[in-house]
Amino acid sequence: YNLRYGEATAEAVAAWRETGPLPAADIVLLQEMDEASVETIARELGYNYVYYPASVAEDGDDFGNAILARRPISDPAKLILPGRHPLSGQQRTATRAVVHVGDTEVLVYSTHIEIALAPPSLREAQFAAILDDIPDDATHVIVGGDFNTITGRGVNALAEQFAAADLAHASAELGPTFTRFGLRPSATDHIFSRGFERIDAGVLGGISASDHFPVWVRLGVR
């Protein structure tokens, strides 16, 4: 869930408490967050969390990605992605951690990729940096976040690049996940997985805490 600078934290917490299936979420990936907002959401909803800033937003707050989980979290790290925003110079990153689900170690990434107007080579290099960071022997992996895809062609190219690394598009064919000026372009936010089977998935288009909508998937361990 890209929460747009963490500006509507109270509204997001209320949605998580009231709107199914969000109350059942074991792992939550947040983008465009500052640490104070992440800490508030984690405390109010009972999650452990890992957060790393990527840069400083226009309002002066830090701006980064978080992983929240009801299970233990270990091995936190920040992955710095290549290139910078072509106008603001903001850095892009992925927050990485291991979530322990019983005896299963799940390698999790929460990321925010450069805007769609950036050179395609830059965006592809950021995708590749995440994929290159995933060990070949990692059996259970979840990668999710705001990939800034705005066309069906862009979504397909992204899915193909991840499929080549044995990561399935768990949130495929869900429709628009972003709104701006009343328009809803193609899916912008995505979840990919390895070692899981998709049971169900959806987009909660009625939640207005951000210009993005929460994207959720229910996964079963293979």
N, C-alpha and C positions, 0 to 999 in steps of 0.2 A: 504494500500500500504506500504510494507516494502521497505524503500528507501535506504537501505544499508548505514548506518552511515550518512545519509543526505549529501552524497558527491556530488550528481549531482542535486543540488537544482534548478539551472537555467534551466536545461533540463526538470526537472519535471514540473516547472511552464509553460514552453513552451508547453509541452504535454497537460497540463490542459486547456490551452487556445485554443488549436488547434484540439484536438482529441476527437470526440464525443464518448460517451455522457458525458465526464468529465466536460465540462463547466457548465453543468446543475446540478452538484452534490450539494445537500443541506448539507450533512454531509460527512466528510472525516475522515478516521481513518488512522493514520500513525504510523509506527514502525521503530525502529533503528534511532531515531532522537535526535539531540541536540536542545536546545531551540532557538539558533540563526537561525538555518535552518527553524524551525517551524514558528518563527516570520516573516521571509522573505517570506515564502510561503503564510502565512495568509495575510500579508500586500499587496503583489502583486496581490492576487486573491480575496481580499475583504471578508475574513472570520474572525469571532471571533474564539478564540482557548483556549484550556486548555492543558497544557503539564506538565508532571512530569518525572524527571529522575529516572531510575531504578538502574544504576550503572555507572561506567566509562569505556569507550571503550578503545581499544588498542592504539588509537591515542591521548588519554588524554581528549577527549571531553565527555560530559555526553551522556547517552545512554538511551532512554526511548520512551514512547508512547504519542501520541497526539490525541485530538479530535478537529476538525475544523467544524464550522457550520455557515451558513448564518443567522441562527435564534439566538435568545438570548440563552445563556448558563448559568446554575446555578448549585449550589451544587457540585463543583469539589472535587475530592478525589483521593488518590492513594491507591490502594489495593495491598499489598505486598503478593506475592504468595509464598507458601512453597518451601523450598529447594533452591539450588544454582547450577549453571553450574558445571558439574563434573570436568572440567579442569581449567577454568578461575576463578571460584568462583563468577561469575556475578550473581546478584540478578535479578529475573523476577518479573514484576508487571503488573497490569492493571490500566489504567487511566479511571476514571469514572466521568460522569457528566450527567446532565439533559438538554436536548435540547427542547426548547419550540416551538412547531409547531402549531401556532394558540392557541387553547384551549387544545391541546394535549401535555402532558408531556412525552417525550421519554427518557427512561433511557438508556444510551449509554456506552459501554465499548470498549476501544481499548487495545489489549493485545498482548503479545509476549510470547509464551509458550516455555519451555525448548526443547533442541535439541532432535531429534528422537533417538539418541544413549543413552540418559539418561534412567535410570530404568523406566519401564512402570508405576510402582507404584508412582514415583515422578510426572510424567506427568499427570496421572489421578488425583493426589491430587491437582495439579494446576487447572485442569478443574473444579474439585469439589469446590475449593475455590471461583472461579468466580460464579458458580451456587449457592453456599450457600449464597453469598452476595446479590443476587437478591431477593427482597421481593416477597413473594407469591402473593401479591395483585398488583404487578406492571403490568399494563395492556399492556403497549407498551415498548418493550425492543429490543435493537440491540446490539449484541456482535460480534465483528469482529477483525481480526488480523492475525498474523503469528502463526499458531498452530504447525508448524514443523512436519506435517504428510507427510510421503514419500511413503506410500503404500496404495492401495485400502482398505486393511483390517484395517489399522489405521484410515482412513477417516470414514469408517463405524462405528468403535467403538466410535469415537468422536461424530458422528452424533447421535448414540443411546444414549450416555450419556446426550447430550443436549436435545434430544427429551423427555427423561424421566422428564425433568424440563420444558416441554411445550415450547421448543424453536425449531422452524423449521429450517432446513438447507436451508437457502435462496439462497445460492450459490452452491447448489448441482449439480453434473454432468457437471461441466464446463471444466474439463480437467486440464492439468498442469498449475501451476501458478508460477513456479520457474525454473530457468535454471542455471546449473553449469557445466563447462567443455563441453558445447554443449549438455548436457543431460537434459531432461525434465521429472522429476519424477512425481508422482501423485500430486494432488492438495495439496498445503502446506498452502495456505491462504484461510480463510473461513469467511462467514458472517452468523450469526444465528439471528432469530427474533421471537418475540412474539407479537401478536396483529396486524399483517400485513398479506397481501396476496402478494406473489411474482407476479409481472407483467412481468418482464424481467430481464435478468442477463447476464453477460459476463466477459471474460478475455481479456485484451488488450495486446496480445503477441508481438506486434510490437514496444513497447516502451522500450528503452534500458537505462533508467536512473538508473537501479538497476539490481540485479540478480533475482529479483521478478518482476512480472507483476501486474499492477493495476487490482483489482477485483471489479466489480460494480454490484449493484442490484437496481432495481426500485421497490419500495414497495408501496402498497396502504393500507390505514388504514381500518381495518375491523370495 
